[in-house]
Structures are given as structure tokens and as C-alpha cells.
Amino acid sequence: MTLTDVARESRRSTRVCLRVVVEAHGVNEPWSCEGETCVVNLHGGLILTAVTLRVGMKISIHVLVTDKRATAEVVYVDPSQPRHCGIKPERPENIWGLSSPPDDWREG
């Protein structure tokens, strides 16, 4: 088994490159900004935001094209590009608007 196989097995759902406009809002702090997704999956995504976020922040994410919202936690900030953040929604769901998501995106 290769390192790539191990990484693929440990990933909870398939990642998909997708650019959609989002709005992010602080749950416990009064701020908001626009952004866009870079990569998404059922369990979260990598987003590019107009402001720098911090690991551990609770945010509300609004996907404009679907009008879906989710509360999420910032779980990763790229040290070389601090406006690129990994987020994890409170519950897995396809808020991103993929009409034909990968098979492993079945919710529930």
C-alpha cells in the first residue's frame, strides 16, 4: 500500500475542485467577509477569504449559489497563504451545490 492509498483511505469523502462564492460571518465575533471555495467535500472545504481567520474560530458560511448555510470551525490556516482556510461544518452535508456529488457523499 502506498502513502497515497493510505491518505485516500483516511479521507472521509472525496475532494472536488469547485469555485463558488461564499460569505463568512463570525459566530462569536462581529465580522463578515466574502470569499470563495477552492476544494470541497462532504465534510468541509478549503476556502479563500478576504480576511485572515484563526484556527478554532466558529464561523457561519453562506453559499450564495445554493443559499445554504452552515456553522463551521476553522481547522486549518495555510501558514504561507493565511487567507486559505480549511473549514469543518458541524455536520456533513452538500451545501456546495454539486448536483452529482461523488458516491461517498451520501448524507446520513
C-alpha positions in Angstrom: 0.0 0.0 0.0 1.4 3.4 -1.0 1.3 6.6 1.0 -1.4 7.9 -1.5 -3.5 4.9 -0.8 -3.3 5.5 3.0 -4.2 9.1 2.6 -7.2 8.2 0.3 -8.4 5.7 2.9 -8.2 8.1 5.8 -10.1 10.8 3.9 -13.8 10.8 4.9 -15.2 11.9 1.5 -13.9 12.7 -2.0 -12.5 16.2 -2.5 -13.8 18.1 -5.5 -12.2 21.3 -7.0 -15.0 23.8 -7.0 -15.1 27.6 -7.0 -18.3 29.1 -5.6 -18.7 32.5 -3.9 -19.4 32.3 -0.1 -19.9 34.8 2.7 -18.4 34.1 6.1 -19.5 35.6 9.3 -18.1 35.3 12.8 -20.3 33.4 15.2 -18.7 34.8 18.4 -17.1 37.9 16.8 -18.7 40.7 14.8 -17.2 40.5 11.4 -18.1 39.3 7.9 -16.3 38.9 4.6 -16.7 37.4 1.1 -14.7 34.5 -0.2 -14.7 31.5 -2.5 -14.2 27.8 -2.2 -11.1 26.1 -3.7 -11.7 22.5 -2.8 -14.8 21.0 -1.1 -16.0 17.7 0.2 -19.0 16.5 2.3 -17.0 17.2 5.5 -15.7 20.6 4.7 -13.6 22.6 2.4 -10.7 24.9 1.6 -11.8 28.5 1.3 -10.1 31.7 0.3 -11.4 34.6 2.4 -11.0 38.4 2.2 -9.7 38.4 5.9 -7.4 36.2 7.8 -9.1 33.7 10.1 -7.7 31.7 13.0 -7.8 28.0 13.8 -10.6 27.3 16.2 -12.8 30.2 15.1 -16.5 29.4 14.8 -17.9 30.8 11.5 -21.2 30.8 9.7 -20.7 30.0 6.0 -23.3 31.0 3.4 -23.0 29.5 -0.1 -24.6 32.2 -2.3 -25.5 29.9 -5.3 -27.4 27.4 -3.2 -28.5 29.8 -0.4 -27.5 27.1 2.1 -25.8 28.0 5.4 -23.8 26.0 7.9 -21.9 26.7 11.1 -18.3 25.5 10.8 -15.0 25.6 12.6 -11.7 26.8 11.1 -9.5 23.8 11.4 -6.5 24.8 9.2 -4.9 28.1 8.1 -2.1 27.8 5.4 1.0 29.4 7.0 2.3 30.6 3.6 -1.2 31.8 2.5 -3.1 32.8 5.6 -6.3 33.6 3.8 -6.6 30.0 2.7 -8.5 28.2 5.4 -9.8 24.7 6.0 -13.2 24.6 7.5 -15.3 21.7 9.0 -19.1 22.2 9.2 -20.8 21.0 12.4 -22.5 18.2 10.3 -21.5 16.8 7.0 -23.7 18.0 4.1 -23.6 19.1 0.5 -24.1 22.8 0.9 -21.8 23.4 -2.1 -24.3 22.9 -4.9 -22.9 19.7 -6.5 -25.8 18.2 -8.4 -24.0 14.9 -9.0 -21.7 14.5 -6.0 -19.3 11.6 -5.6 -20.8 8.3 -4.3 -19.2 8.7 -0.9 -21.0 11.9 -0.3 -24.3 10.1 0.7 -25.6 12.0 3.7 -26.8 10.2 6.8 
